[in-house]
Amino acid sequence: MELLCPAGNLASLKAAFRAGADAVYLGLKDDTNARSFAGLNFTPEQIKQATKLAHSQGRKVFLTLNTFPKPGEESRWYQAIDLAANIGMDALITADISLLDYASRRYPHLPLHLSVQASATNLAALDFYQQAFNIERAVLPRVLSIKQVKDLAKNSSVELEVFAFGSLCIMAEGRCHLSSYVTGQSPNTGGSCSPAKHVRWQEQGDKCLTRLNEVLIDTSGVNQQLGYPVVCKGRYIAEDQSQANYLLESPTSLNTLSLLPQLASAGIKSLKIEGRQRSPAYVEQVTRVWREAIDSFLNHPESFTEQARWNQVLAKVSEGQVTTLGAYERQWQ
Amino acid sequence: MKISLAPVSFCWDKATIEQFYQKAANSQVDTVYLGETVCSRRRLLKFNDYLELAQMLKSHGKKVVLSTMALIEAQSELSELKKYIDNGEFSIEANDMAAVQLARQAKVPFICGPTINNYNRASLDILQTMGMKRFVMPFELSKVWLNNVISQPAKANFEVEVMGHGYIPLAHSARCFTAKHFGLNKDNCETICQQYPKGILAQTQEQQDLLRLNGIQTQSASHIDLTDELMTMQKMGVDYFRISPSSIECLNIANELANKLTSPQLENELIMTTAELNKKLSPQACNGYWFGQAGLEQI
């Protein structure tokens, strides 16, 4: 079972490997990936360096190319594929049909991982990408129950990767327009969800107003710890109520530590930690906990128990310091 | 250019649905998409009911397309999808790659719905070789984007449809937000979304209309309204102007627009009536996406 960790920069990549990651995923410093925050990501030269470093330690490095090319600008995405293939990266994580087609025809030796942005949640969709583009692996969106994940794993002819820990995306990834509806920038075409330039915190007496492109997403106490403002985790007033509530989801992170034995026995190939936008310290802490948990499980699968201190560390770095199993748990749905 | 009706995205009761399609059968709409696209727990109409409606519409001269689910998670949903693909008569609207896969295997012509991620011409051309006859532009894209895609490098070999009227589906989740609002979960939801034929309106804490909860789907609170762009779309080469039903009255808009297409000289008069109808149907309109802005903007 692979532990796959985020690398927003070289320091995070080193932290991830130091703490025991088997592989990292990273993106170029432009809109070819959906985390194009200022100060994040890698130049082509840094990607070469990162790949060399990973391989010298026997680890893997995947290129995240998870946005959809814009008409007239396709060449940048194709160049990124050329780069990944030419420097011997271990896989390309991508969702767009034209990119899968380009990569599979030109570089049949380059493993293709279907990005979560492709939103493949069922066997027929996985078959589509496998038959058409020979994908090796698919990353599952965070909308499936653990039973549905197991059913897929049993029948799928491609390896499966699931989100194990990190910010909880509650919508089918790749098909969510909430951010672009409010800000005009879409995660699918190169921005990120709730781009930083549209976020504004405004103090008003003892309240803090969170605004996204001037739309009021939430109101909280000035000393309250705030998560990153996304539309789906705001407080709104439903037409039949007078009070604001978390109508979709509250600020919370996904933590699947308790599902580790079930994910392992289902044959899940890779556990993905979310958070390329987070600090190297976050990457190191989370990776260390998951390394220990996975090793503990692999050494003694029958007597595996989650340790309280693991969850304490993970809760501390979670949004609102709260974690959930999200859609894996049917009751959440 | 012709007028099409998107599948009803809300959970209307059976009598209302039947009444709606009876009226649609006698409207000037060219093409009708129908089927449950949001939630497999909505079972007020079954596959055979939709097939009967499809036959009725066909007998009134309508072209009919069977629409399929946008988020397919369970094996049982795939089996249901297979029934749609194997209907033997009507083409289908694929709203998930599962439908593309099954349609291409069965050699059934398909239309890529707006929830398939089509962001560039190369991808559309590949889907066209797999049997795609038409695509509905993803909601968040713009007029400029569409112009680039359908005209370059050469004119496209597939038809184009643009959603021009109705609430915009913005996201799909595993969670049913309508059920959550009532302290229920998806497995014991009591199909409570039936009580909200336009979804549940959600406002910000400054009373700005923002979202509309429709079961597992989240829609825009504002009504997209591109009726003023009808002639521009026609000139661009858009084949279908899509109306997403938000009430039976939207068929009046459909008729107005169809008239305008056949008698452009009546344009001014018709713009007036359409505007009045729109005001009644949708006090708050948006058109930002079409002009390359945030979707909620009204330009």
Interface residues (C-beta under 8 A of the other chain):
Chain A: F68 P69 K70 P71 G72 E74 A95 D96 I97 S98 D101 Y102 Q117 A118 S119 A120 T121 N122 L123 A124 A125 D127 F128 Y129 Q131 A132 R142 V143 L144 S145 Q148 D151 I170 M171 A172 G174 R175 C176 H177 L178 S180 Y181 V182 T183 G184 S186 N188 T189 N213 V215 L216 I217 D218 T219 V231 C232 G234 R235 Y236 I237 A238 E239 D240 A244 L247 L248 E249 G326 A327 R330 Q331 W332 Q333
Chain B: A70 L71 I72 E73 A74 Q75 E77 L78 L81 D96 M97 A98 A99 V100 Q101 L102 T115 N117 Y119 N120 R121 A122 S123 I126 L127 M130 F139 E140 W145 N148 V149 Q152 I168 L170 A171 H172 S173 A174 R175 C176 F177 K180 H181 N185 K186 D187 I200 L201 A202 Q203 T204 Q205 E206 Q207 Q208 L210 L211 L213 T218 S220 G288 Y289 G292 Q293 A294 G295 L296 E297
